[in-house]
């Protein structure tokens, strides 16, 4: 394999790893959001998104080296995670209660 082939293969593996990390991030974020936030935002249900993102995370895992089973499904997994992170997450975040950071509340 030429040096360019090795470089391409390495970049491709990093790309698949990044897709898996993106799916895990989306799944964890969805799991931490309250159920009512999804309904209030009008973005289906929390169970729906957890199911979609769990399947996407599994597909992304199967697409990663060394398994690399059905690698093209990694792109489907990426699409699901991106839809959640770009469309659903911002809408749901408006209905998620944030706790203040720090104990004093003074901001310092």
Buried (B, 14 or more C-beta within 10 A) or exposed (E): EEEEEEEEEEEEBEBBBEBBEBBBBBBEBBEEBEEEBBBBBEBEEBEEBBEBBBBBBBBBBBBBEEEEEEBEBBBBBBEBBBBBBEEBBEBBEEBBEEEEEEEEEEEE
